[in-house]
């Protein structure tokens, strides 16, 4: 950071995950929460370094065809609690159905990030992958619905 401040320019890319934006993945709470932290950190960092001509971007990749979901890579609970059916089902779906069938190419992701790094004003938030806009829109709708349904109680705190 001292080097970037001194040169009054630079770009920082922090890799989160679409699950760092939409945490609706039962069984993956720890993963989602760490990725949400990366997003929040990057948003704050972007504001802190803006005056120095530095840009910070949080990247939200979707599913990319890597070994990330391979059984040798992912650790699931050794002693799962059976009543958490949705979590166990989600874990198995990721390991058995999604793994090897991810719709995005990591080489193309690299190319996209290199292209983004050449932009003069990259975004603070960058979705990466063909299904990420669907996650974005689903969360927008859910949050908007909650805000509208609870508006009266939300605003009941006014003096």
Order of alpha helices (4+ residues) and beta strands (2+ residues): alpha-beta-alpha-beta-alpha-alpha-beta-alpha-alpha
